[in-house]
Amino acid sequence: MARLIFATLGAIFFMCWAKIGTATVYNVGDTSGWDTGVDYSSWATGKTFSVGDSLVFTYGPGAHTVNEVSANDYQSCSTSNYLSTDSSGSTTITLKTAGTHYFACGVPGHCIGGMKLAVAVGGTPSSSGSSATPSTPSTTTGYHYSGAASKTQIPAAVAGLLIIMGRLL
């Protein structure tokens, strides 16, 4: 009976780990955040974005905006026809669809000065369905973690918990 309980708990923890381990949280601009003077094209280079990942834009409230825009508006830095916008100071965008997503600051002169980001998002993971709606920003507060830490710490914690439970049973 104890082995059955242990196996069941192990399967549950593994499924939770697999679901959590598939999404990555990216802090846009890393320590520089969402601000002028940052090369966001270089920041995005080498990163693999997937459906379910999140982009966290950190900036001074009211100092900038995060506008999701079309490809044409991104190229011309026209931010008035945005798909979504936020100016709270901490914006989290969950990438819900595959394809390229475009973001720009709506403060006059900022987009033209380089404050814009294009991310190419890979196909949908098997555990998530696709959506026809654009990514919707949500404001968040508190600590934002990097995806690399979450992918290594969670499996280690689950493995440790399973070992402890195995010894108790």
Secondary structure as GFF3:
##gff-version 3
##sequence-region A 1 169
A	DSSP	alpha_helix	2	21	.	.	.	ID=ss1
A	DSSP	beta_strand	25	27	.	.	.	ID=ss2
A	DSSP	three_ten_helix	30	32	.	.	.	ID=ss3
A	DSSP	alpha_helix	40	44	.	.	.	ID=ss4
A	DSSP	beta_strand	49	50	.	.	.	ID=ss5
A	DSSP	beta_strand	54	58	.	.	.	ID=ss6
A	DSSP	beta_strand	66	69	.	.	.	ID=ss7
A	DSSP	alpha_helix	71	76	.	.	.	ID=ss8
A	DSSP	beta_strand	84	86	.	.	.	ID=ss9
A	DSSP	beta_strand	90	94	.	.	.	ID=ss10
A	DSSP	beta_strand	99	104	.	.	.	ID=ss11
A	DSSP	beta_strand	116	122	.	.	.	ID=ss12
A	DSSP	beta_strand	137	139	.	.	.	ID=ss13
A	DSSP	alpha_helix	147	168	.	.	.	ID=ss14
###
